[in-house]
Amino acid sequence: YDTFMTVSCHSYVDTSISLEQIENLHKRFQRLSDNEETISRKHLDSIPSLDNNPIKKQIIEAFFDKRNQHQDEVGSCEEIGFEQFLMVMSHFRPPSLKTTEEEKEAMRKEKLRFLFNMHDTGNDGTITLVEYRKVVEELLSKSGDIGQEAAKAIADAAMLEVASTNVPHMDPDDFYEGITFEHFEQILKGLEMETRMYIRFLDVETPTLRCGKSTS
Amino acid sequence: MPSRTGSHSPAGTGKSLPERGLLLLMVLVLLEGSVLPLGAASSPDISHQKNVDNHKVEHEKNYTKKAFPVLDLDYHHIQTPFEISLWVLLASVMKLGFHMIPRLPGIVPESCLLITVGLLVGGLIKLAGEKVPPVLDSQLFFLCLLPPIILDAGYFLPIRPFMENLGTILMFAVVGTLWNAFFIGGLLYAVCQIQPANPSELHQLEILPCLLFGSIISAVDPVAVLAVFEEIHINELLHILVFGESLLNDAVTVVLYHLFEEYSAAGTVTVLDGFLGIISFLVVSLGGILVGAIYGILTAFTSRFTSHTRVIEPLFVFVYSYMAYLSAEMFHLSGIMALIACGAVMRPYVEANISHKSHTTIKYFLKMWSSVSETLIFIFLGVATVDGPHHWNWTFVTVTVILCLVSRVIGVVGLTCVINKFRIVKLTTKDQFIVAYGGMRGAIAFSLGFLLKKEQFPMREMFLTAIITVIFFTVFVQGMTIKPLVELLAVKKKQEAKRSINEEIHTQFLDHLLTGIEDICGHYGHHHWKDKLNRFNKKYVKKCLIAGERSKEPQLIAFYHKMEMKQAIDLVESGGGVNLPSAVPSTVSMQNIQPKKPPPAKPVEKALPKMTKGREEEIRQILRSNLQKTRQRLRSYNRHTLVADPYEDGFSELLIKKQKMIELEKKIQHMNNYLTVPAAPPDSPTMCRARLASGRGTDFKPAQQQRGNKISPDPQAYSSKPAADRVPTIQVDLASPQSPDSVNLMDEFRRADQQEEDQGLMMKPPSGQSGPNRPREEDRGREQQKMTRCLSDPGPSADEEEEDEPFLP
């Protein structure tokens, strides 16, 4: 156990997750995996509080997506170890006061990439209309019948918005293939991802860290 | 009265030449404004004289019988409302004049100018030898002028940023205000006690009145903050920090004020009193919120049943809110917090229940009331300055101003040090500066000072003078310099662009994602609790408070409908798609993003004949007769319902006209397509909507008439449709649902269209196709009816989604 921890800590020095947090996460990991070395989809699937989450499937899928592991591989794996688990979690760390502008920019890109990968289920570098519709459908999946049709309309509108902001002039015969990462960045410019996509649990300076410990 | 001139000095000293010019301009504005009320006021005098003459003549003729007064004058009868109207008129005209002078609004904040106007008006009244009316009387201020402004702020409070920064705001509002009060009060007392060699009147000042004064002067004023911050367009974070603080510090001020007022009579304070003060603070703030929330829920619940009497809907919002304020004030709870809570709680439910028109009414009424109140408050502040008994004491006033500035800076810097430890988005030095500098004082402080009793506080006049000086200092010096400073420091400005649908999708996506990740971490952070609360809200609260189907509508769909609605209205107002306000003309349309279909055969289509003039005329005829019928049926006047008579207002009329034209064009065009080619399926409502959502590329070109029978993909073939198809789709018809057969008919018609496409080419004789089209005209009529209604009643409709179905691949 100790050696495992040192190994993982070693490789995450740069991700600014503190040792204490890693310990907490490791405890949680062991609880989820029933003290196994790896975790699989069914482990995450059985978390009761996730049941109500409309995008549960996508969240779980993101953990097994190889693109989120900072490697140049694509596709998904069946099981992940703690190291990979931590890697996914590191996408949710908040910026600190010391973070420079460039680092913030990099962080923002990384977070956006994570979101992008969640949408791009086809692994082809673009979010197609069909994929985007799926996302919106999932979002509305808890709202019953009206969800499906509205989802289509909303996804279409959203897609059209992307297309018209990024490629204002299109010939009628042109076909907008889908949202590329650059376009994705462009449309979510206003959201300030680096300051919004974080979990307090991973914040070094917060006292709420203790909560994590007591519940895990 | 030497003190009076003294009080002017902060505004008057050190005026440079351009500022003198400005002053001159202000006088001009005043004259422009005062001519009207003066003219209005003088007219009764003239009539009075005539009347007197009449009397004389009559009197000489008949000695016994008193003549029937043909014209009588009774000014006292109408005096109060008349004078109130004059003040309101003056305020409105001032506001009008202010915005008519070029360049001035860019330099001087409105509040400064209004105070100056007040000073001049007060001076004129004084010169005329009249008694200056006690305009800024505390009753009037707290019961009439303040509530509209606070309700406006509370109702339109941006909940999300407010809740996200609640900790920081509370810290500034509670701890910051406490710190300010004690720092200013304490040091002021200390300053008053020095100079033992030269005993002055200041030595009589005790510690408790000093603290009372400190607590009055320390609170940041929402009215002043709003007036200045709305003009500088600062970014949302800073705005909500300063503004939120000014709202929430009310509870602290109320408690401190009553506490010190009470104790200064007794003269001593015990530990128990301090303890009671803390409890009282909790009661005052939480009680205020509770009262507000109860009234908010009551409003929401009432609005559930107003669907038949739309006209009085807005009234419920105003009356319940005012009741909340009064109820809170009755128990000396924080009325401001009650109003804020009331507005914020009721808003989501009320908006789902009431009609679109009522919503607009509420918005405009609130804006109107609050802006008039604000104007009046600033003018009255000026008048009260001229009027008030002043006691100018150089030491006291100067020390107060300096202490106010110093304590604010120390307080903000000190508190941010603590707060930044807990914040993810840290407050930078620039932010701290703006928060400190934006701490305006205003009329609330003045009114509280005015409430003090002369017997209890012999220094009341000196207090009032100092308060007014501080207010003038913050409003004039800080208010005028904050804008250049914001520019100089390059503080991030507010983003003007409205939210896009993609941003909304991702905001929601992010919420769920973060909740999910927290769940996986096994950590119950604030996303987890927010999610719990949302679910509770959806499951129980919405069902109770929102009528009908809308309660089930998810937020994203609601947002989408709202956006759609707004764009539809913009589109119609701007001329049915001829001149869209959007800057970039985009040629992207739905077909650019739809997966491609096998291209239909083009050459064949060209050989087909175009629609003849005769046919066109025939269709026109059908359309006309049908439209007239719907009109007649609808023309029933009902005073209590806005919904039933859509033809009453010009907007609907315009809409109908436009719709008629577009409809016709579209019809012809559609027929052309239909008759000539088995073309690609016509725009489904979804497509149109999508197009509409993009808000671009809906240019209406006459050229499409000629090119209409060209096969798609051709954007122009679609270009006339969105305007036509869009309108029926956006709306909701609560009153009379579209008859099911008509929907089916349309669907079938479209399905036939689609089938044809699937089967490839199938030419049909043109005459055979008019059959299915005819019943559709009737639908159009009905849809129009629906459409006009929808403008007063937005919401989702069941059939709307049905129409989408057959077209989506």
Chai-1 contact restraints between the chains, C-beta under 6 A:
chainA,res_idxA,chainB,res_idxB,connection_type,confidence,min_distance_angstrom,max_distance_angstrom,comment,restraint_id
A,R28,B,C521,contact,1.0,0.0,6.0,A-B,restraint_1
A,R28,B,G522,contact,1.0,0.0,6.0,A-B,restraint_2
A,I47,B,D519,contact,1.0,0.0,6.0,A-B,restraint_3
A,S49,B,D519,contact,1.0,0.0,6.0,A-B,restraint_4
A,L50,B,D519,contact,1.0,0.0,6.0,A-B,restraint_5
A,N53,B,H512,contact,1.0,0.0,6.0,A-B,restraint_6
A,N53,B,G516,contact,1.0,0.0,6.0,A-B,restraint_7
A,P54,B,H512,contact,1.0,0.0,6.0,A-B,restraint_8
A,I55,B,H512,contact,1.0,0.0,6.0,A-B,restraint_9
A,I59,B,G516,contact,1.0,0.0,6.0,A-B,restraint_10
A,F92,B,I517,contact,1.0,0.0,6.0,A-B,restraint_11
A,P94,B,I424,contact,1.0,0.0,6.0,A-B,restraint_12
A,L97,B,K426,contact,1.0,0.0,6.0,A-B,restraint_13
A,L129,B,I593,contact,1.0,0.0,6.0,A-B,restraint_14
A,L139,B,Q508,contact,1.0,0.0,6.0,A-B,restraint_15
A,L140,B,P554,contact,1.0,0.0,6.0,A-B,restraint_16
A,S143,B,P554,contact,1.0,0.0,6.0,A-B,restraint_17
A,E149,B,E801,contact,1.0,0.0,6.0,A-B,restraint_18
A,E149,B,D804,contact,1.0,0.0,6.0,A-B,restraint_19
A,A150,B,I557,contact,1.0,0.0,6.0,A-B,restraint_20
A,K152,B,L808,contact,1.0,0.0,6.0,A-B,restraint_21
A,A153,B,T686,contact,1.0,0.0,6.0,A-B,restraint_22
A,A153,B,R689,contact,1.0,0.0,6.0,A-B,restraint_23
A,I154,B,Y560,contact,1.0,0.0,6.0,A-B,restraint_24
A,D156,B,T686,contact,1.0,0.0,6.0,A-B,restraint_25
A,D156,B,A690,contact,1.0,0.0,6.0,A-B,restraint_26
A,A157,B,I501,contact,1.0,0.0,6.0,A-B,restraint_27
A,A157,B,A690,contact,1.0,0.0,6.0,A-B,restraint_28
A,A157,B,A693,contact,1.0,0.0,6.0,A-B,restraint_29
A,A158,B,I501,contact,1.0,0.0,6.0,A-B,restraint_30
A,A158,B,N502,contact,1.0,0.0,6.0,A-B,restraint_31
A,A158,B,I505,contact,1.0,0.0,6.0,A-B,restraint_32
A,M159,B,I593,contact,1.0,0.0,6.0,A-B,restraint_33
A,L160,B,I593,contact,1.0,0.0,6.0,A-B,restraint_34
A,L160,B,A690,contact,1.0,0.0,6.0,A-B,restraint_35
A,L160,B,S694,contact,1.0,0.0,6.0,A-B,restraint_36
A,E161,B,S500,contact,1.0,0.0,6.0,A-B,restraint_37
A,E161,B,I501,contact,1.0,0.0,6.0,A-B,restraint_38
A,E161,B,N502,contact,1.0,0.0,6.0,A-B,restraint_39
A,E161,B,S694,contact,1.0,0.0,6.0,A-B,restraint_40
A,A163,B,V588,contact,1.0,0.0,6.0,A-B,restraint_41
A,A163,B,I593,contact,1.0,0.0,6.0,A-B,restraint_42
A,S164,B,S586,contact,1.0,0.0,6.0,A-B,restraint_43
A,S164,B,V588,contact,1.0,0.0,6.0,A-B,restraint_44
A,S164,B,S694,contact,1.0,0.0,6.0,A-B,restraint_45
A,S164,B,R696,contact,1.0,0.0,6.0,A-B,restraint_46
A,P168,B,V584,contact,1.0,0.0,6.0,A-B,restraint_47
A,P168,B,S586,contact,1.0,0.0,6.0,A-B,restraint_48
A,H169,B,T587,contact,1.0,0.0,6.0,A-B,restraint_49
A,M170,B,T587,contact,1.0,0.0,6.0,A-B,restraint_50
A,M170,B,V588,contact,1.0,0.0,6.0,A-B,restraint_51
A,M170,B,N592,contact,1.0,0.0,6.0,A-B,restraint_52
A,P172,B,P713,contact,1.0,0.0,6.0,A-B,restraint_53
A,P172,B,D714,contact,1.0,0.0,6.0,A-B,restraint_54
A,P172,B,P715,contact,1.0,0.0,6.0,A-B,restraint_55
A,D174,B,N592,contact,1.0,0.0,6.0,A-B,restraint_56
A,F175,B,K596,contact,1.0,0.0,6.0,A-B,restraint_57
A,Y176,B,N592,contact,1.0,0.0,6.0,A-B,restraint_58
A,Y176,B,I593,contact,1.0,0.0,6.0,A-B,restraint_59
A,I187,B,N502,contact,1.0,0.0,6.0,A-B,restraint_60
A,L188,B,H506,contact,1.0,0.0,6.0,A-B,restraint_61
A,G190,B,E503,contact,1.0,0.0,6.0,A-B,restraint_62
A,L191,B,E503,contact,1.0,0.0,6.0,A-B,restraint_63
A,T195,B,V425,contact,1.0,0.0,6.0,A-B,restraint_64
A,I199,B,I517,contact,1.0,0.0,6.0,A-B,restraint_65
A,I199,B,E518,contact,1.0,0.0,6.0,A-B,restraint_66
A,R200,B,G525,contact,1.0,0.0,6.0,A-B,restraint_67
A,F201,B,C521,contact,1.0,0.0,6.0,A-B,restraint_68
A,F201,B,H523,contact,1.0,0.0,6.0,A-B,restraint_69
A,E205,B,K421,contact,1.0,0.0,6.0,A-B,restraint_70
A,G212,B,H523,contact,1.0,0.0,6.0,A-B,restraint_71
A,T215,B,G522,contact,1.0,0.0,6.0,A-B,restraint_72
A,S216,B,G522,contact,1.0,0.0,6.0,A-B,restraint_73
